Amino acid sequence: MAAVPTDMTLIPNREFAKLAGDAQIQRAAKALEANGMHTLIAENGEEAKKVVLGLVPEKAEVYTNQSKTLEKLGLFDEFDRSGRYDAVRPKVMSLDRKTQSNEIRKLRTIPDYIVGSVHAITEDGKVLVSSFGGSQLAPYASGAAKVIWVVGAQKLVRDLNEAFRRIEEYSYPLEDARLLGALGIHSAIGKTLIVNREVVPNRITIVLVKEELGF
């Protein structure tokens, strides 16, 4: 999807902000497990934060992907600023995008751990992540040794059709507004990763949280 004109305001479809019920969460968790993605359920953000921190050993190399979910849970502070981890993001931010792009690309692509979120999960256990440029998709797909996704229960949908609608009608308008405010440019749905199954045992862990988190 191309960037929208600068005078156009996109209105997010709040239908996709509604929290899933317990039955839908359990169906999705069971399907994700069957598709090779270990799934844990947290009652709230505080519990989710503790779960995530318990999954990553201190001193481990960790890349935190840009995420409103991680921001809200305080996980950027834990991983990037506490000094307890080998944090990749501060290293990336210290490099020059014009002259050190190869170093940035390598650091982002093959971390030992990547922590982030996704845009939609279907009831039959498919995970979708969309991106403007796609930098997080390579480590999510295969580059990172371990992937941890923290996902608010409002991101659960019935099927792929509804997942794409959620991205286009809800996640994209909110991300477009965020990027416009931060950098003065519009976003776009440039690339979308669909994870149908993970074949590497214990590589992906999903923490489903019973509250609204992120886009």
Beta strands, then each sheet from edge to edge (+ up, - down):
strand 1: 38-42
strand 2: 61-64
strand 3: 86-87
strand 4: 113-116
strand 5: 120-122
strand 6: 127-131
strand 7: 146-152
strand 8: 156-157
strand 9: 191-195
strand 10: 204-209
sheet 1: 1+ 10+ 7+ 4+ 2+ 3+
sheet 2: 8+ 5+ 6- 9+
end
